[in-house]
Amino acid sequence: MSKHAIVVIDMLNDFISPEGALTCPNGEKIVPALQELIEFSHENDIQVIFVQEAHRKNDADFRVRPIHAIKGTWGSEFIPELTPQPEQGDYVVQKRRHSAFSYTDMDLFLREEGIDTVVVTGVWTNVCVRSTASDAMYHTYKVMCISDCCASKDEEMHVSGLRDIGIFGEVLTLEEYKAKNTVVRG
């Protein structure tokens, strides 16, 4: 039986708040679905990993993108509606590049926990979500993406990211994922 990790990517002030440095215009729309998914995961003993972009002040990433999500600032904080719950077993991975695997302890944590399936969610579907999904495949994990728990600037970018992920992973809606992964308790 496979063991999943729900990976919630970059649901941070700089990406979700209208005042954020790199606001994803559709990011707020997926918050209720992500809340439902996280609650479902906690109820069904599915690991939840929150990915937090946390750049250093002079990060090389700022050569190609605006300054955003500097570690320790408001922009790098999780939005209040989606804050990790360590008492529920939630884990936080900080990253400085698009992929949650790039120069982080993501792979080590997943292997230590015996997780074989990475379920990606969050923002931007066509950038950080897709990059994390690709790297999960490169690290030999099964890949799933919950389409209505991801968002991009516009529908075209979102669909493009989902199409790319669908080449090597399974793309499901939240309801489809829940139907396949509900634990029946006696």
N, C-alpha and C positions, 0 to 999 in steps of 0.2 A: 504494500500500500504506500502511495506517495505521501510525502510530508511537505506541506506548502508554507511559504512565507508571503504575506501580503506586504508589498513594498509601496509605501506612500511617499511619492517623490515631490519635494519642494513646495509643500503647502505652507508657504512662508509669507510674511507681510509684504516683502518686495515683489512677490509674484501674484498675490491674491488681492491685496488692498488697492483701492483706486489710487492711493497716494504712493504706491510702490514704484520702485525704480524700473522694473521690467514687468509691469502688470500684464497678466494673461487675461484678456477681456472675458473669457468664458470660465475662468477658474472658480469664481464664486458659485456658479451653477452646479458644480459637482460636489460641493460640500455636503449636502444632505445624503447623497448616495454614498460618499466616503464614510460618513458617520454611521450609516446603516451597515456598511461592510465591516467596519472596525468592531461594532457591537456584535455582529454575527461571528466574526473571527474570535473574539474573546469568549463567546458562548460555546464555540466549537473547537476550542484549543488549537487555533491556527495562529502561528507566530505573526506578529505585526512589527514591521520595521519602518520607522520614520526616517526618511533621508532629508538631511538639512544641508543646504548649500551654505558654506561658511568660509568665505574668502579671507585671505590676509589683505592688508590695506593696499599693497602694491602688487596684487596678483597679476600674473601674465594674462589671465583671462580678460582683463580690462583693456588689453591692446586691441581686442576685436569686438568687445561688447561694453555697454555702459557699466559704470561702477554700480555694484549691487551686492546685497547679502554679505556684507562684511561681518565676520565673526564678532559676536558680542554686541551687535547693533540691533535696533528695532527691525530692520529689514531682514535680518537672518533669523528672527524668531518665528516659531510656528504660530499660525493664526489661532486665536483663542478657541475656536470651534473644533480644532484638530490638534490637540496637545497630547504628546505621548503620555501614556499611563504606565510608569514602571511597575506599579503594584499589580498590573495585569500582565506583566512580562514584556511590554513593548521595549524595543531596542532602538537606539538612535545611531545612525551612521552619518558622519559629517563628510562632505565632499567639496572639492574645489574645481572639479571638471564636470562635464555633462553626465558621465556615467557614474552610478553609485559604486561601481567596481574599481574605478580608476584611482589608484593610490589610496585606498581605504582598507578597512578590515572586513568588508562585506563578505568576501569569499571565505575567509577564515571563520567568521561567525556562522555562516550557513553550514559549512562542513562540520563544525563543532556541534551544531544542533541537529545534524542528520537530515537537513532539508535538501530535497532534490528538485523542487518545483518553485520557481520564482514567479509571482503574480504581480505584474506591474500596474500602477495607478498613478495619478497625479498630473502635474503640468510640466511642461509642454510635451504633448504627445509626440510631435515630430522631432523633438530634440532630446531632452533628458530622459523621457520615458523610453523612446526608441533606442537611445544609446545604452541605457541600462539593460533593456531587453536583449540587445545584440550581445553585450558582454556576458550576460547570463548564459546565453547559448554557447559562446566561446569557452566558457568555464564548465560546459557540459551539463548545465541545468535544463530541465524542461521549462518552457516559457509559456505563460498565460498572460493575457491582458484583458482587463475589464473595461470595455469600451465606454460605458457611461460613467466611469469613475476616472476618466482622463479628459483633458481639455487642451486646446491650443488657441491661438489668436483668432482663427476663423475655422469654419467647417472644412474647408479645403485642406488646410494644414493638418487638422485632426484626422481626417480620413486618410490622408497620405501616410501619416505615422502608423495608423492602424493597418493599412495595406502592407506596409513594409514589415511590421511585426508579424502579420498573418502569414508571411512567407515561411517563417521558421517556428512560429508559435501559434497557440490557439487563442482566438479573440472571442470573448463571450460578453454578454450583458451581465449585470449584477444578478438579476433573477436567475439566469442560466447557471451562473457560478454557484449561487446558493443552493439551487436544486441538486446540483451534482455533489455538494460538499457538506450537507447537513449531517451531523452525527446523530444517529438514532440512539437515544438513551432508554434503558430498560427500567 
